[in-house]
């Protein structure tokens, strides 16, 4: 079902206007003529003038709201649709448009109410309304998550009064993009397109300087920038070929596509509309020439546009509403044939395409597909999605998240560094319906730290155990950052914190009856969505031994192994955070060899542990080394008992005991 443009109901308007009535009727006829010509930008002030002279009828309110909607001025569209839905006799479809405007403006709760009412008044759309309400809930969740990127407008590139969008790589350090900022011709100002009130779209290029900024945009030569819309281009990697979109006015057989390069225009012939075509051009001697239509253009029936050539030049992706697709517009691709021509277009499949509109495809240097969609669950308007795989075998379609996507329209992405940084198009900051180009840098992948706090102590059986330690306060800090947050575990000794893959974090906490704790964690770049974190607090009890995890020794040796050093480093931190305690380092052996041999070995091991702590800055006066030989085995592996090596190793352990606190 197409919801982008639905014919307005004709409603008889009572003559309740202001004086003089004739003047008001004349102004209204002028506004209606502009509207019927699809000159919405010009119709808006004309309607406002007419409204000053006579009270607007429902049809006039609808038309003003529609004009603002179709020129993407969502704040004003919201205002006028609010007036429409409050008017008796209004068609229920206006509830949908009102909800869309509210959603685009980030007013999610109000939008849900309007979607719900729309579904109730038009039961045939109830399922769609429910999905839109669920999409709003997802949008709220996305916005609450840690930002996936830093996004900044390119102020040196954008023209605040014009639409600038759909950047693509052009040469080694340039971009080619679409803009309606206007290109004067033969000394005359650029013609104005009545729909937007701005000039027709043309292609511009800009080069990046040594500081990473883009210089003054320059229009492509006239052989590319014909008099009508020319936009959404993609250049081959070697720079020798250009693929771009043109619009053509043809007899109307159906509604036109509603996207930034496919506007309806009827002028004096009410049966003409715009459709898209793809063209190519060759670069010869530094100039573009040999402009040729794509073999599968068919403007009499459908549009093809938004070309994006793959990095190897062998696949051409584009958007089209040709018959046989899944929705309003789908992503298609063509393969380059051995003779250099393009093969029959193939639909990218139901994983990528929906019953809605997919457009603005892009494939990065690693072969990952990106595209804009209104059909997949998003935050509002068009959102940017990615898909893994190749050609028709795509999988794992993902919303790129906030703030790559916003409640507004976000599309036309490209990467200057695959997976790391690039450019995108959005009208997120626009008040006049224009788009801008934004730079973005992907931040590390958001992950959730599932934190558990545990108390470690010696139980009545003189065995070291760990139990949940609820209601524990932890200060969590990112290393090399001033940012910190307080985490308090619940009754189950659990809590959750947001973090990012690739970052390192420090945790510090205290609990009455336990020693102050400090621990650190480096989240791997390849970490899963959830990372388990156990924070251990040692009970502050005198003369109670606590076994240190992983402080084991090789058979017959006293040297500190690397895995033991990592655990002793934790004890160093514990001692520094609790400077008043003094401890005994007790070392134990397994049952093999004689008592005398094991006693001497355990003493050497205890001394090695103490020496290691001293080397890390702990005063020797706070430490005592004690060897226990094989007098305190923790299992049945006594003299003469056959045991596997891992059981013997459990006896080759080191404990610490608080002697003074």
N, C-alpha and C positions, 0 to 999 in steps of 0.2 A: 504494500500500500504506500502511496506517495503522499506525504504530509507536507512537503515543502511548499506547494502551491495548490490551494483549493479554491475554486471559483467562489466569489463572495455572493451571498444572498442579496437579492434586490428587495429593498424595503421601501414602501411608500412613506415619504416624509411629510408630516404636517407642516404647513406654512406658519411657523411661530417666530419668524425671524425678527431681527431688529430693523429699524427704519434707516435708510430706505430699502424696502424689500427688493425692488428691481436691481439695485446695486449689489445686494447680497446674492441674488440669483446669478447675476453676471459673473461675479467673482467665483461662485461655486461652479458654474459651467466651465470657466477657465481651468480651475483646479481639476475637475473631472476629466477634461480633455487631456491634460498632462498625465494624469493617472492612467487613463485608458491607453496612452501612448507609452506607458511604462517609464515615464520620465519622473520617477519617484522623488528624486532630490529636488526637482523644481516644483513638484506637486505639493510638497509639504508646506513651504511658505505660502503658496497660493491658498491652500485649505485654511491655514491659520488666518489669512486675511479675510476669507469668507466667513469664518467663524466669528470674527469680530463684528460682523454686520448682521448675522442671523444665527439663531440657536441651531446647533448641528443636529441633524437627524442621525439615526443609528448607522445608516450606510456611510455617512461622512466620517463618523467616529471610527468605523471599521477600516475605512480607507486610509485615514491618517495612521492608525495603528499598524496596518499592513505596510505602508510606505516606510515607516520607521523600522519595521522588522526586516524588510527586504533590503534596506540599506544598512542593516546590522547595527543600528543605533539602539542597543538593547535597553539602556536606561529610559529613553523616551518611549520605546515600545511598551515597556512595563506600565508606564503612566497611562498611556492611551488604551491599552487592553484592559486595565482596571476600570476605565470609564465604560468600555464596551460591555464587559461582563456584568456591570451594575445596571445596564439599561434593559428595560423590558423588551422581550421579543428577540433578544440576541441569539444567533445560532450557537449551539453548544460547542462547535469547533473552536470558537474563540477562547474557551477555557483551556484548550490545549496550547494555543499560541501564548496565552497569558502565563501558563505554567512554564513554557519554554523560556520566556523572557525572564521570569523570576529565577529559574534555574541558572540561566546564563549570568545573571547578576549575583549569583551566590546566595540567593535567598531560598535555601533548600526546604525549610519547614513550610513556608507559604506555597512553594511550588508543589509539594506533595499534596497539599489540600486541594489545589486546582486540578492536578492529575486525577485525584480520587473523584472529584465532582464530575470531571469529564467522562470518566469511566462509568459513572452512575447514569449520566444523561445520555451517553452513547454506548450502550452495552456491547455493541459489536467491537468496541475498542477497549473493553474492560481488561483483557489480558495484556494488551500493550501498556495501558495505564499502570497496571500492577508492576510490570517490568521496569517502567520508568521510575516508579517509587523505590523499587529495590536498587536501581542504579544510583539514586540519590543517596541512599544509605551507604553504598560503596564509596561514593565520592567523599562523603563525610569521613569515612574510615581512612581513605587515602590521604586526605588533608591533615589528619591527626598523626600520621606516621612521620618519621624523620624525613626531611627533604632529600630527594634522590639526586638533586643537582643544584648548582648555582646558576641562575639565569639572569642575564643582564641585557638591556637594550643596547643596540649599536647606534648610539646617538650621532656618531660622525657619518653614518651611512643612511639612516632613515630620514625621510621627509615627513614632518609631523602632520602636514596637511594632505598627504597622499598615502595610498596603499602600497607597501613594499613587502614582497613575499616570495616564497618558493626559491631560496638560493640553491645553487648547484655549483660544483667545482668547475672552474674555467681556467685552464692552463695550470701552471705550477703553483701560483700563489694568488689566484683571483677567483671571483665568483661571478656568476651570471644570475640575475634575478628579475622578477616582474615588478613593474611599478606603473602607476597612473599619474606620476608627477608631471608628465607632459613633455613633448618634444616639439619645440617650435619648428615650423617648416616654411621655407620661402619667406622668411621674415614675419610670419604670422603666428599668433598664439595657437597652441594645440586646440583642436576641436574638443568640445565638452560632451561627455556621454551623459545623457539625461537621467539614466537610472541612478548614477552615483553623484552627478554634479561635478565630476572630475574628468580629466582627459581619458582617452582610450588607453588600454594597457599596452606597454611597450617593454622591450627587453633592454636591460642595462648591465654593464659590467663594471666591476671595481677591483682594484689591485690592493693587496695587503702589503704594508710597508714593514720595515725592519722591526718596528715596535709592536707589530701585530694588529695595527689599526688599518681600516680600509680607507682608501683615498676617495677622491671625488668620483661618483658614478658617471659613466659616460654611456650614451645610447649606442646600440649597435647600428650599423649602417642601414640605410633605407631599404636595401634589398631584403633584409630580414624584417625590419619594422615597417610593415605596410600600414595603410591608413586606418585599418580597423584593429581589433584586439590581437596582440601577439604576446604570448606569455609562456610560462612553465617550460623552460628549456633544459636540455641535458646535453653536455658535450662529451664526445669520445675522449678517452684518456690521452690519446696522442694529439688531441686538439684539431684533428683534421675534418671532423664531421660534427654537425650540430643538429639536434632533434628538438623541435619546438612546436608549440600549439598555436593555431590560428582559429578564429571564429568566422563562420560564414552564415549569412542570412539566407534562409531557405523557406519554402512553403511549410507551414506548420501542420504536422500530422498528429502531434501529441505535445504535451507540456515539455518545456525545455528543462534541462538540468539546472538546479540551483547551486552553483558553486562560483568561486571568485572569477572564473574565466568563461562562464556560460550563462549570461544573462539574457532574458527575453527582451527583444526590442521589436516593436510593431510599426512605429511611425505611422505613415498614412495608409499603409497596407496592413490591415489588421490580421492577415494570415501569414505573416512572416515571423520567424523566430531565429535565434542563434543556435548553431551546433558547432561542435569542435572538430578540428582536423589536425593531424600531425603532419608536419613538413620536415624535410631534411635540407641541409645546405652543406656545401663543401668549401673548405678553405684553400684558396690558391693565391700564392704571393701575398699573404697577409690580409686578404680580403675574402669575404664570403660571396659565393656565387652558386649557380646551378641549384636553385631552390626547387625541390620536387615534392609532390604529395606522397604520403605513405600509401602503400598498395591497398590497405584495407580501410581507407577513409570511405564513408558512405553517408554523407550528411543528409541525403534525402530521407534516411531512416533512423540514423543514430549518430552519436558522437564518439570520437576517440580522441584522447588528449592526455596531458600530464605525462609525457614520455620520460623514461629513466633508463638509460643504457647501463648494462652491467659493467663492472670494471674491466673485464676481459673483452668487452665489445661484442659478445656472442648472444646476449639475450636483451631484448627490448621489452621493458615493462610499461604498461600504460593503463589508464582507466577508460571504461566504456560502458554504455547502456545498450550495447548490441543485444539482439534477441538471444534467449537461451541462458541468460545469467541468473544469479540468485536474488538480485535486488535492484534498487534504483540505478546504481553504478557499481561495477565490479572491477577488480584488478585482473588484467590479462597479461600474457607475455607471448612474444614471438621469438623463434630461434633463427639465427642467421644460417642461411643455406650455403652449401659449397660455392655457389655462383655469386654470393654476396647479397642476394635478395633475402627478404624476411618470410618465414614460413607462416602458415595459417595461425591466427591467434588462438591461444589456449587459455581457458579460464583457470585462474590460480587455485580454484577449489573452494569447497564449503568451509574449510578451516579458516581461511582468510576472509572470504566474502560472506555477507549476511543479506538479509532482506532489506537492509538500509543502504547506505551509500559508503563505498570505499573509494578512495582516490589518493592522489599524490604519492605514488610508490617511490621507493628509493632502496637500492641495494648497496651496502657498504663494501669496503675492500675485503672483508672476510666472508662475503656472501650472505649476510643477514638481511632479511627483508624488513623494511619499515613502511608504514602506510598510515593514512588518516582514515578514521571511520566514525560514522554516526550510529552504526548498527551494533557494534560490540559495546559492552557495558563500559561507560566512561563517566567523566565528570560533568559533561554538558557540552553541547555543540560538537565540533569535531575534536577527537582525541587522537594522539599518536600511539600506534601499537607496533610491536615487533613480532617476528615469527622466525623460528628456526627451520632449517631444512633447505630445500631447493625446488625451484620451479613449481610443479604442481603438488609436491609432497611436503607441504608445510605442516608445522606442529608448534605447540607451545606458544600460542598467541598471548601476548602480555601487554597490558596497559603500562606505559612507561612511568606512570606515577606523577605525583606532584613534586615540584612545580614545572616539570616538562609539560604536563597537562594542567589545565585550569578549568573553571566553569565556562570560559569563553571558547572560541575556536582556536585550536592549535594544530598545526599541520606543516607540511613542506620541510621535513627535517633533512639534514645532511651532516656527515661527520668529516671533520678535517683530520681527526685522529680516531680511528675506529674504537668505539666503545668508551671513549674518554671525553672528547670535546667536539663541538661543532656548532651549527646554526639551525634555527627553526623559525617558523612564522607564527604569529599570534596577534589577536586583537585584544589581549588581556588588559591593556592600559588605555584602550581607545574609548573616546567619547563621541567620535564622529563616524564610526563604522569602518575606519581604516585599519590595516594590518601593519605591523612592524616586524623587522628581522631582529632576533635576539641571539646572543651568544650563550652557550651553556657549557658547563663542565660537570661531568658525571661525578658524583661523590661516591665513596665506597658503598657497597651493598648494605642496606639496613639489615640488622639481625636483632633478635631478641635474646637477652641474657636471662636465662631461667636460674635465679639465684636461690640457693638453699644454705641456711646457716646451721652449723652443727657444733655441739659442745663435745670436746674430747676430754676424757678423764679415766681414772682407774676405778673399776668397780669393786664390789666386795670380794670377788674372786681374783683380785689383783690382775685383771685383764684390761687392757686399754680398749675402750669402746667409744663410739660416737653416736650421739642421740640428737634429734632435732632441737634447735634452740630458737623458739619462736620470739616474735616481737623484738627483734634485734635491729638496731639502727646502724646503717652502713653509709659512709660517705664515699661515693663513687666519682672518680676523676679520670678524665682522659689525659694520658701522658702528653707532655709538651703543650698543654692547653690550660687556660685558667677556668674552663668550664667544669662544673661539678654538680652533682645532684645527690639528694638524700634518698636512700632506699630503706624501707622498714619492712621486715618480713612479717607475714601474717601468723595466725595461730598454728598453721602447718609448717612454719619456719620457711616459707617460700615468698618470693617476690619476683617481679619481672622488670627489666630495664631495657631501654632502647640503646643500641650500639651500632657500630659499623664494622664490617669485615675489613681487615687490614690495619685496624687501630689497636693501640695498647691502652689498658685501663688499670687503675689502682683502686683497691678497696681498703678502707680503714674503718674499724669499728671497735666498740667497747661494750661490755656487758657486766653488770655487777656480779662479782664472784668469778669472773674470768679475766684472763690476761688480755691486754689490748692486742688487737689483731690487725695486721696489714698484709695484703696479698696483691699480686699483680697477674694480669692476663693479657696475652697477645692473641687477638682474634684472627685466625688465618684468613687470607683473602678468599680462600675456597670454602669458608665456613658455611654450614647449612643455615636455614632460616632461624633456627633456635639453637643456642649454645648453652649447655649445662655448666653452672659454676657452683662449686661447693666451697664455702668459706668456713674454716675451722677455728674455733675459739678453744684454747686450752684452759682448763679449770685451774684457778689459782689456789692450789692446795699444797701444803708443805708435806714432804715425805711421801708423796704419791708419784710413782714412776709412770711416765707416759712414753710409749714406744713411738719413735719417729718413723714415719713411713719411708720405706725404701733406703734406710741406712744399713745396707748390707755390705759384706766384705767377701772377696774371693777366698777360696779355701787356702788356709795356712798363710794368709797375707793380712797386713795391717794398713795398706795404702788406701786412701780415700778414692773410691771410684767416682767417675763423672756423675752418675745418677745419684750417688750419695752426696756429692758436693751441692747439687741443686737443692736437696732437702735441707742440708746444713745452712744454706743461704737463707732459707725461710726462718731457721732458728736465729740466725744473725739479726734478721729484721725484728723478730719477737723480742730479743734481748735489748735491742736499741729502743723499741717502743715501751719497754718496761724496765727502765734503768735501775730500779731498786732491788730487783730479784737477783739471787745468786743460785746457781744450779750445779748439780753433779751430772757429769756425763758418764753413764754406766755402759760398759761394753760386755757382750756375751759371745760365747763360742758354741759350736755344736759339740756333740759327745765324742767325736773321734779324737784320737790321740790321748795322751795322759793328762791327768789333772794339772801337773806342774807345767807341761807344755801349754795347755790351754789357758792357764792362769797368766802366764807371761804374755801369751798372744793377745788376750783380752786387754791387759794393761797397755800394751803397745797400741791397740786399736783405740782405746779410750783417750790415750795421750794424743794420737793422731787427730782425733775429732776436736779435742781442745785446742791443739796447735792450729788447726784450720780456722776455728772461731777467732782466735787471737789474731791470725793473719788478716782477718776481715774487720779488725778494729774493736773487738770486745776485750775489755780488761781481763787479764789472767786472774786477778784477785777475785773475780766473780765466778770462776770456773774451777771445778774439781774433777780430776780424772779418776775413775774407779773401774777396775777389771774384776769380773765375776766368774771368769772361766766358763766351765760347763755346769755350774752349780744351780742354775735357774733355767732349766729347759722349759719351753712353752708347749712341747708336744711329747709324744711317746718315744721319740727317737733317741733313746738312751744307748749306753754301751751294748753292743751285740745285737741291736735291733736293726733289721734291714729297712731302710727308708729311701725314698727317691731324693734326688739332690735338692729339689725345691723345698722339701720339708726340713732338711738339714739347714738350708739357708735361713729359714725363719728363726732358727736359734742364733745365727750369727748376726745379732741385732744390736742397735744402740738405743738407749733410753735416756731421757733427762728427768731429773727429779728436782723440784724446787726445795732448796735447803733454807732459804731466807727470803722473805718478801716484805 
